[in-house]
Amino acid sequence: MIAALIVIALLGAWEAYARLGSVDDLVLPAPSEVGAALWDDRGLLADNLLVTAQEVGLGIVAALLAGAALALAIHLSPPLRRALYPLLVGSQAVPIVIVAPLLIVWLGFGIAPKLAIITLICFFPVVVTTLDALAAVDPEQRKLLRTLDATRLQELRWVELPAALPGALSGAKIAVAVAVIGAVFAEYAGSSEGLGNVILQAIPQLETARAYAAAALLAAFAVLLFTLLSLAERLLVPWAHRDPDWSTRR
């Protein structure tokens, strides 16, 4: 309820500024104009939203798989961690606008370079949060398994992987927030479809309200994915949300 009131207040302030301020509607359209563009261009926007949604969804899945696998490899091999972790951190400082044209040249204009760009942007938080979760396992649980003569793989299976799952899902929720930005960058680099392409084409055509409508759909899609991941987290790792004082309550 409070969030809805804040959104209404912000939209009201935006509408008033766009109507009464000195800014041109080609630079900042009013929310009412964006809403009209959402309705008038609903067919165009819906078709391109499906394209972008496919790219984002597959990119997040790829980032989850690649990030979790890399985190597990680094966790199991300290020399690999010392060798790769600084490179991973440094890779996040490379502007994606430099990498994107190379991926287009190497992989063509299909969906492959777009998935690669989204994965590059999204997998780092998955790696970091999963590694932190793997390292944060209770030492007493490790000792208990060792007293039972558990193998390293059994320790990984019964203790570390369940502990890492909440971290991986938290990383996925962080990744969702930037995945749509990655999709827009990817479509800017080379695409004839998707909401990024709609924005790219709408601005020089002076259809600013259409560009804002596409951006609003991207934001709504990111919120939807974040909500779905939060629900999945509660279903898959309910112990991560358990009240620590539950056992003392009647």
C-alpha positions as CSV (number, residue, x, y, z in Angstrom):
1,M,0.0,0.0,0.0
2,I,2.8,2.4,0.9
3,A,4.7,1.5,-2.2
4,A,1.6,2.2,-4.4
5,L,1.2,5.6,-2.7
6,I,4.8,6.5,-3.4
7,V,4.5,5.5,-7.0
8,I,1.3,7.5,-7.4
9,A,3.0,10.5,-5.8
10,L,6.0,10.2,-8.1
11,L,3.9,9.9,-11.2
12,G,1.8,12.9,-10.1
13,A,5.0,15.0,-9.6
14,W,6.3,13.8,-12.9
15,E,3.0,14.7,-14.7
16,A,3.0,18.2,-13.1
17,Y,6.6,18.9,-14.0
18,A,6.1,17.7,-17.6
19,R,2.9,19.8,-18.0
20,L,4.0,23.0,-16.1
21,G,7.8,22.9,-16.4
22,S,9.9,24.3,-19.2
23,V,11.0,20.8,-20.5
24,D,9.8,19.8,-24.0
25,D,7.7,16.7,-24.3
26,L,10.2,15.4,-26.8
27,V,12.7,15.2,-24.0
28,L,10.4,14.2,-21.1
29,P,6.9,13.1,-22.0
30,A,4.2,13.2,-19.3
31,P,3.1,9.9,-17.7
32,S,-0.2,10.3,-19.4
33,E,1.5,10.4,-22.8
34,V,3.6,7.3,-21.9
35,G,0.3,5.5,-20.9
36,A,-1.2,6.5,-24.3
37,A,1.9,5.1,-26.1
38,L,1.5,1.9,-24.1
39,W,-2.0,1.5,-25.4
40,D,-1.5,2.8,-29.0
41,D,1.7,0.8,-29.6
42,R,0.6,-2.2,-27.6
43,G,1.0,-4.7,-30.5
44,L,4.5,-3.4,-31.3
45,L,5.6,-3.4,-27.7
46,A,4.1,-6.8,-26.9
47,D,5.9,-8.5,-29.8
48,N,9.2,-7.0,-28.9
49,L,8.7,-7.7,-25.2
50,L,8.5,-11.4,-26.0
51,V,11.8,-11.2,-27.8
52,T,13.5,-9.3,-24.9
53,A,11.9,-11.6,-22.3
54,Q,13.3,-14.7,-24.1
55,E,16.8,-13.2,-24.1
56,V,16.6,-12.1,-20.5
57,G,15.2,-15.4,-19.3
58,L,17.7,-17.6,-21.1
59,G,20.5,-15.2,-20.2
60,I,19.7,-15.5,-16.5
61,V,19.5,-19.3,-16.7
62,A,22.9,-19.3,-18.4
63,A,24.4,-16.9,-15.8
64,L,23.1,-19.1,-13.0
65,L,24.6,-22.3,-14.4
66,A,27.9,-20.7,-15.4
67,G,28.2,-18.7,-12.2
68,A,27.3,-21.7,-9.9
69,A,29.7,-24.0,-11.8
70,L,32.6,-21.5,-11.6
71,A,31.9,-20.8,-7.9
72,L,32.0,-24.5,-7.1
73,A,35.2,-25.0,-9.1
74,I,36.9,-22.0,-7.3
75,H,35.6,-23.2,-3.9
76,L,37.1,-26.7,-4.4
77,S,40.4,-25.5,-5.7
78,P,42.3,-22.7,-3.8
79,P,44.9,-22.3,-6.5
80,L,42.1,-21.8,-9.0
81,R,40.6,-19.2,-6.7
82,R,43.8,-17.3,-6.4
83,A,44.3,-17.4,-10.2
84,L,40.7,-16.6,-11.3
85,Y,39.1,-14.4,-8.7
86,P,41.1,-11.2,-9.4
87,L,40.4,-11.8,-13.1
88,L,36.7,-12.0,-12.4
89,V,36.7,-8.8,-10.5
90,G,38.7,-7.0,-13.2
91,S,36.3,-8.3,-15.9
92,Q,33.6,-6.2,-14.4
93,A,35.5,-3.0,-15.1
94,V,35.5,-3.7,-18.9
95,P,32.8,-1.6,-20.5
96,I,30.3,-3.9,-22.2
97,V,30.0,-1.5,-25.1
98,I,33.5,-2.5,-26.1
99,V,32.9,-6.3,-25.8
100,A,29.5,-6.3,-27.5
101,P,30.7,-5.5,-31.1
102,L,33.3,-8.3,-30.8
103,L,30.6,-10.8,-29.7
104,I,28.5,-9.7,-32.7
105,V,31.4,-10.3,-35.0
106,W,32.3,-13.7,-33.5
107,L,28.7,-15.0,-32.9
108,G,26.7,-13.3,-35.6
109,F,23.4,-11.3,-35.3
110,G,21.3,-14.1,-33.8
111,I,20.4,-14.7,-30.1
112,A,23.8,-16.1,-29.2
113,P,25.7,-12.8,-28.7
114,K,22.8,-11.3,-26.8
115,L,22.8,-14.3,-24.4
116,A,26.6,-13.9,-24.0
117,I,26.3,-10.2,-23.1
118,I,23.5,-10.8,-20.6
119,T,25.4,-13.7,-19.1
120,L,28.6,-11.6,-18.8
121,I,26.7,-8.9,-17.0
122,C,24.7,-11.2,-14.7
123,F,27.0,-14.1,-13.7
124,F,29.4,-12.1,-11.4
125,P,26.9,-11.6,-8.6
126,V,26.0,-15.2,-8.8
127,V,29.6,-16.3,-8.4
128,V,30.3,-13.9,-5.5
129,T,27.2,-14.8,-3.5
130,T,27.5,-18.5,-4.1
131,L,31.2,-18.4,-3.0
132,D,30.3,-16.5,0.1
133,A,27.6,-19.0,0.9
134,L,29.9,-22.0,0.4
135,A,32.5,-20.4,2.7
136,A,30.0,-19.6,5.4
137,V,29.1,-23.2,6.2
138,D,29.0,-23.9,9.9
139,P,32.3,-25.5,10.9
140,E,30.5,-27.7,13.4
141,Q,28.6,-29.4,10.6
142,R,31.9,-30.1,8.8
143,K,33.3,-31.7,11.9
144,L,30.2,-33.8,12.4
145,L,30.5,-35.2,8.9
146,R,34.2,-35.9,9.4
147,T,33.5,-37.9,12.5
148,L,31.1,-40.0,10.5
149,D,33.9,-40.6,7.9
150,A,32.1,-38.6,5.2
151,T,33.9,-38.1,2.0
152,R,34.6,-34.7,0.5
153,L,31.9,-35.3,-2.1
154,Q,29.4,-36.2,0.7
155,E,30.3,-33.1,2.6
156,L,29.7,-31.1,-0.5
157,R,26.4,-32.8,-1.3
158,W,24.9,-32.7,2.2
159,V,26.2,-29.5,3.7
160,E,27.8,-27.1,1.3
161,L,25.5,-27.2,-1.7
162,P,22.3,-26.7,0.4
163,A,24.1,-23.8,2.1
164,A,25.0,-22.3,-1.3
165,L,21.5,-22.5,-2.8
166,P,20.2,-19.4,-0.9
167,G,23.3,-17.5,-2.0
168,A,22.9,-18.5,-5.6
169,L,19.3,-17.4,-5.6
170,S,20.2,-14.1,-3.9
171,G,22.7,-13.6,-6.7
172,A,20.1,-14.3,-9.3
173,K,17.8,-11.7,-7.8
174,I,20.6,-9.2,-8.0
175,A,21.3,-10.3,-11.6
176,V,17.7,-9.8,-12.6
177,A,18.0,-6.1,-11.8
178,V,20.7,-5.7,-14.4
179,A,19.7,-8.3,-16.9
180,V,17.3,-6.1,-18.7
181,I,20.0,-3.4,-19.0
182,G,22.2,-6.1,-20.5
183,A,19.5,-7.0,-23.0
184,V,19.1,-3.4,-24.1
185,F,22.9,-3.1,-24.6
186,A,22.8,-6.3,-26.6
187,E,20.0,-5.1,-28.8
188,Y,21.7,-1.8,-29.3
189,A,24.8,-3.6,-30.5
190,G,23.0,-5.4,-33.3
191,S,19.3,-6.3,-33.5
192,S,16.2,-5.7,-35.4
193,E,13.9,-6.9,-32.6
194,G,13.4,-6.4,-28.9
195,L,12.5,-3.4,-26.7
196,G,16.1,-2.1,-26.8
197,N,15.7,-1.8,-30.6
198,V,12.3,-0.1,-30.1
199,I,14.0,2.5,-27.8
200,L,16.9,2.9,-30.3
201,Q,14.5,3.5,-33.2
202,A,11.9,5.6,-31.3
203,I,14.2,8.4,-30.1
204,P,15.5,9.6,-33.6
205,Q,11.9,9.2,-34.8
206,L,10.8,11.7,-32.1
207,E,8.6,9.1,-30.5
208,T,9.9,9.7,-27.1
209,A,6.7,8.5,-25.4
210,R,7.1,5.2,-27.1
211,A,10.7,4.9,-25.9
212,Y,9.6,5.6,-22.3
213,A,6.8,3.1,-22.7
214,A,9.3,0.4,-23.7
215,A,11.5,1.4,-20.7
216,A,8.4,1.1,-18.4
217,L,7.8,-2.4,-19.7
218,L,11.4,-3.4,-19.1
219,A,11.2,-2.1,-15.5
220,A,7.9,-4.0,-15.0
221,F,9.4,-7.2,-16.4
222,A,12.4,-6.9,-14.1
223,V,10.1,-6.5,-11.1
224,L,8.1,-9.5,-12.1
225,L,11.2,-11.7,-12.5
226,F,12.5,-10.5,-9.1
227,T,9.1,-11.4,-7.5
228,L,9.1,-14.8,-9.1
229,L,12.6,-15.5,-7.9
230,S,11.7,-14.4,-4.4
231,L,8.8,-16.9,-4.4
232,A,11.0,-19.6,-5.8
233,E,13.5,-18.9,-3.0
234,R,10.9,-19.3,-0.4
235,L,9.8,-22.6,-1.9
236,L,13.2,-24.1,-2.6
237,V,15.0,-22.9,0.6
238,P,12.4,-22.4,3.2
239,W,15.0,-22.8,6.0
240,A,16.6,-19.6,4.9
241,H,13.5,-17.7,5.8
242,R,12.7,-19.5,9.1
243,D,12.3,-17.3,12.2
244,P,15.4,-18.0,14.3
245,D,13.2,-17.9,17.4
246,W,10.6,-20.3,16.1
247,S,11.5,-23.1,18.4
248,T,10.9,-21.0,21.5
249,R,7.4,-20.0,20.5
250,R,4.2,-21.9,21.2
